[in-house]
């Protein structure tokens, strides 16, 4: 028996080798051409604890987004800051000044001026609300000076010696209430002109202004007297000036818009 097995085992190995040498090569399978099968997953409506834990592990909990807090820009307010809000019982007492009562003639409220009109001008001009409102505050104290004055048919001229300024003021006629101003005029003789009897042709600075500045000659007419040297005072304001003829004791208000008021 042992002798038979010794011959059969080698024979079996030989037959197996022959079969492998004649076997056909393995066939490649095209996976794309194979029909696809869908897997159906069944989820129980009442999962047990193991299924529930497995589901929670597979599906992460949704992340709740944190709402973005908008940045509020500070609001700009135009006005007067009155302070922080306080309790009504602790509110501070604010003393407001009493309303300013108009005391000037014509209902014009007085202004808080550093300088006011000099008393030497009297108060006759203050009765005109137009004058007081346009003049405004004084810009300088009263300045006394020596000058020259000449009376005309319908007005008067004044010359200030230290500044070489001239004012020609119409006090009557069609141009009454108007004045003309000039400074540093050259002198004129007007020798080619002849005045009516009893009147005079102005000369020097008055003569130059009377002849060269439009409107002065027709408005004032000829001079009634010769030039006279006198003392005068002036006080300048925001809207004009107060002018005092000390010799005649009369005051004129001359506004920057060319209007003249007086004499007072």
C-alpha positions in Angstrom: 0.0 0.0 0.0 2.8 2.4 0.8 4.4 1.5 -2.5 1.2 2.5 -4.4 1.0 5.9 -2.6 4.5 6.7 -3.4 3.7 6.4 -7.1 0.3 8.2 -7.0 1.3 11.4 -5.3 3.9 12.4 -7.9 1.4 11.5 -10.6 -1.2 13.9 -9.1 1.3 16.8 -9.0 2.1 16.2 -12.6 -1.5 16.2 -13.8 -2.2 19.4 -11.9 0.7 21.2 -13.5 -0.5 20.1 -17.0 -4.0 21.5 -16.4 -2.6 24.9 -15.2 -0.4 25.2 -18.3 -3.4 24.7 -20.7 -5.9 26.9 -18.7 -7.2 30.0 -20.4 -6.1 33.5 -19.0 -8.5 35.2 -16.6 -11.1 37.5 -18.2 -11.1 41.3 -17.3 -14.5 42.5 -16.1 -15.8 46.0 -17.4 -17.2 47.5 -14.2 -18.8 50.4 -16.1 -20.9 48.0 -18.2 -22.1 46.1 -15.3 -25.7 47.0 -14.1 -25.7 49.1 -10.9 -27.7 48.1 -7.9 -29.1 50.6 -5.5 -28.9 49.9 -1.8 -31.9 50.7 0.2 -31.3 51.9 3.7 -34.2 51.4 6.1 -34.5 53.8 9.0 -36.8 52.7 11.7 -39.4 55.2 12.9 -38.6 54.1 16.4 -34.9 53.5 16.5 -33.4 51.9 19.5 -30.6 53.5 21.6 -27.8 51.9 19.5 -29.3 53.1 16.2 -29.9 56.6 17.7 -26.3 56.9 18.8 -25.0 55.7 15.5 -27.1 58.3 13.7 -25.9 61.1 15.9 -22.3 60.0 15.3 -22.8 60.0 11.5 -24.6 63.4 11.3 -22.9 66.3 13.1 -25.2 68.7 14.9 -26.0 71.8 12.9 -23.9 74.9 13.8 -26.1 77.8 14.8 -24.6 81.0 13.3 -23.9 83.7 15.8 -25.9 86.8 14.8 -23.7 89.7 13.8 -24.2 92.7 16.0 -24.3 95.8 13.8 -21.9 98.6 14.8 -23.9 101.8 15.4 -22.1 104.9 14.4 -22.5 107.9 16.7 -25.0 110.5 15.5 -23.9 114.0 15.1 -26.1 116.7 16.6 -26.0 120.3 15.8 -26.9 122.5 18.7 -26.0 123.4 22.2 -25.0 120.6 24.7 -26.9 121.1 27.9 -25.3 118.3 29.9 -26.1 114.8 30.9 -29.7 113.8 31.9 -30.3 113.8 35.6 -33.1 112.9 37.9 -35.8 115.4 38.1 -35.3 115.9 41.8 -31.6 116.5 41.3 -31.9 118.8 38.2 -29.7 121.8 38.7 -31.2 125.3 38.7 -30.3 127.3 35.7 -30.7 131.0 36.1 -31.5 132.7 32.8 -31.0 136.4 32.3 -34.1 138.5 32.2 -35.3 139.4 28.7 -33.7 142.6 27.4 -36.4 145.3 27.3 -36.0 147.8 24.5 -35.2 151.2 26.0 -34.0 153.0 22.9 -36.6 155.2 21.1 -38.5 153.5 18.3 -38.4 150.1 20.0 -34.8 149.4 19.0 -33.2 147.0 21.5 -29.9 148.3 22.9 -26.7 146.4 22.1 -24.0 145.3 24.4 -21.4 147.7 23.0 -18.0 148.3 24.5 -18.2 152.0 23.5 -21.3 154.1 23.4 -22.1 157.6 22.0 -20.5 160.4 23.8 -23.0 162.6 25.8 -21.7 165.7 24.0 -23.8 164.8 21.0 -27.0 165.1 23.0 -29.9 162.7 22.5 -31.9 164.4 19.8 -30.6 162.0 17.1 -31.6 158.9 19.3 -35.3 159.6 18.6 -34.8 158.3 15.0 -34.8 154.5 15.1 -33.2 154.3 11.6 -30.2 156.3 12.9 -29.7 154.2 16.0 -30.1 150.9 14.3 -27.7 151.7 11.4 -25.1 153.4 13.5 -24.5 150.3 15.7 -21.7 150.4 18.3 -19.1 153.1 18.5 -15.6 152.1 17.2 -13.7 154.8 19.0 -14.1 157.6 21.6 -14.8 161.1 20.5 -11.9 162.8 18.7 -11.7 166.6 18.9 -10.0 168.5 16.1 -9.6 171.9 14.4 -11.2 172.3 11.0 -12.9 174.6 8.6 -16.6 175.2 7.9 -18.4 177.0 5.1 -22.2 177.5 4.8 -23.8 177.2 1.4 -27.2 178.1 0.0 -28.6 174.6 0.7 -26.0 173.0 2.9 -22.6 173.1 4.6 -19.1 171.8 4.1 -16.6 170.6 6.8 -12.9 170.0 6.5 -10.9 168.1 9.1 -7.4 169.3 9.2 -5.5 166.3 10.6 -6.9 163.8 8.1 -7.7 166.1 5.2 -11.2 164.8 4.9 -14.2 166.8 3.6 -17.9 166.3 4.1 -20.4 168.2 1.9 -23.9 167.9 3.5 -27.2 168.9 1.8 -29.6 170.2 4.4 -32.4 171.5 2.1 -33.6 171.3 -1.5 -34.1 168.2 -3.6 -31.0 166.5 -2.2 -31.7 167.2 1.4 -30.6 164.3 3.7 -27.6 163.3 1.5 -23.8 163.9 1.9 -20.7 163.5 -0.1 -17.2 162.6 1.2 -13.7 163.0 -0.2 -10.2 163.0 1.2 -6.8 164.4 0.1 -8.3 166.6 -2.7 -5.9 169.1 -4.3 -6.8 172.7 -4.0 -8.8 174.6 -6.7 -9.2 178.3 -7.2 -12.3 178.5 -9.5 -11.2 182.0 -10.6 -13.0 181.5 -13.9 -16.4 181.3 -12.1 -18.4 184.2 -10.9 -21.0 183.9 -8.1 -24.3 185.8 -8.0 -24.4 189.0 -5.9 -24.1 188.3 -2.2 -22.7 184.7 -2.7 -19.3 183.2 -3.1 -17.5 180.6 -5.2 -15.7 178.2 -2.9 -11.9 177.8 -3.2 -9.1 175.4 -2.2 -10.3 172.0 -1.0 -14.0 173.1 -0.8 -13.7 174.6 -4.3 -12.2 171.4 -5.8 -15.0 169.2 -4.2 -17.7 171.7 -5.2 -16.6 171.7 -8.8 -15.3 168.1 -9.4 -17.6 165.8 -7.4 -20.8 165.2 -9.3 -23.9 166.5 -7.5 -22.3 168.7 -4.9 -22.5 172.0 -6.8 -26.1 171.6 -7.9 -27.2 170.3 -4.5 -25.5 172.9 -2.2 -25.5 175.9 -4.5 -23.0 178.8 -3.9 -21.4 179.6 -0.6 -23.1 182.2 1.6 -20.1 183.0 3.8 -16.3 182.7 3.7 -14.6 179.8 5.3 -14.4 179.8 9.1 -12.0 177.9 11.3 -13.8 176.2 14.1 -13.4 173.4 16.6 -15.2 170.1 16.0 -15.7 166.6 17.4 -16.3 163.3 15.6 -17.1 159.8 16.9 -16.9 156.9 14.4 -19.5 154.0 14.6 -19.9 150.8 12.8 -22.4 152.4 10.4 -21.3 156.0 10.2 -20.2 158.8 12.5 -21.5 161.6 14.8 -20.2 165.0 13.9 -20.5 168.1 16.2 -20.0 171.6 15.0 -19.1 173.2 18.3 -19.4 176.8 16.9 -23.0 176.3 15.8 -23.8 173.8 18.5 -25.4 171.4 16.0 -24.9 167.7 15.4 -25.0 165.7 12.1 -25.4 161.9 11.7 -23.6 160.7 8.6 -24.3 157.1 7.7 -22.1 154.8 5.5 -24.8 154.6 2.9 -24.6 158.3 2.1 -27.6 159.5 4.1 -27.3 162.5 6.4 -29.5 163.4 9.4 -29.6 166.7 11.2 -28.7 169.2 12.3 -29.8 168.3 15.8 
